[in-house]
């Protein structure tokens, strides 16, 4: 393909090579899952799936479709991260052409991968001579033509926006670059893409008015080979040290210990906070298949979460859409307060996130429960289970408004959290009646004063 900008030309070659690699390696390996010997297949979440002697049906087929979708989301994230770094090296006219060309090349690549996934699925469901009808089982969130166009338009708004036209001359606007570190284990790839998307949306809406551009930073796109130190220490030096803000997300795992911390993500958070910089830390409550959880990782995550709650505020979410909404609001508040002009911020602290205060803090449900309990004459909370459902009651109010399992779990977890932090106590040891402690009343007073 001739006549392309240097950016698009390099991307075109890279995507051709990547498509051939996927065809010759990843898609090809699926032919071997029915044989006796085991075959390892990359699941693009830091793990591999090992198969042998299995039919391409049920769970293996579901993993096939889940994995190829995960691959495309991660690949698109990497493509646009690289593109954003390259755009700054060229004048506006080249940037505009490069973005238009990139949109076409990326769309073609996604289309080829999707067609390859459908074709391979059809072949694998066949018997070698007869093949069923082709079916596209992918959901492809974040990978559609509209998604690609949206990401291109966001970059166009940032890097090609004309702030002023005078005598035909194009002039851009000046902005401070705030580097945002995205920290997480490998089980929240979708959330990492949500973080990038929210950052790009903020740039498109606010960057010119605020004079601030947020740049997403991650180890997968900004680190490079180096020797002479621990891998995590190298990442800390290469990318974390220069970041101004950190967004961390967890779900079912904490990550691999580094020698200095419980995991790479944990070490990044600790280093970042030690430098006096703000961090936004989120924990997912989304349902998960129990068989897919590593018990040791989950226990390590629970312990880390408990320590984190004792050091500052965290945020929890039930769905990726809720995560997007909370992050968009809290990121904007944090950026304006910490990096905007001193006369710009008039709101309150971002709800539940900035890790700067060492005072103990609690989750939203636990906070509501504690503040309600201190209004009770005896400071009493009852947690009961009966035939008609569950009850978490205090001050004459049952906080469980329905028998939805998720809601019940949240309020029971709130009680467990308050008890672990010694804000309430179980005096008779039956787990049914709890009383607010002196520390609990003092914490409630501070929460009210700080609201």
Secondary structure, 3 states (H helix, E strand, C coil): CCCCCHHHHHHHHHHHHHHHHHHHHHHHHHHHCCCCCCEEEECCCCCEEEECCCCCCCHHHHHHHHHHHHHHHHHHHHHHHHHHHHHCCCCHHHHHHHHHHHHHHHHHHHHHHHHHHHHHHHHHHCCCCCCCCCCCCCCCCCCCHHHHHHHHHHHHHHHCCCCEEECCEEECCCCEEEEEEEEECHHHHHHHHHHHHHHHHHHHHHHHHHCEEEEEECHHHHCCCCCCCCHHHHHHHHHHCCCCEEEEEECCCCCCCCCCCCCHHHHHHHHHHHCCCCEEEEEECCCCCHHHCCHHHHHHHHHHHHHHHHHCCCEEECCHHHHHHHHHHHHHHHHHHHHCCCCCCCCCCCCCCCCCCCCCCCCHHHHHHHHHHCCCCCCEEEEEEECCEEEEEECCEECCCCCCHHHHHHHHHHHHHHHHCCCEECCCCCCCEEEECHHHHHHHHHHHHHC
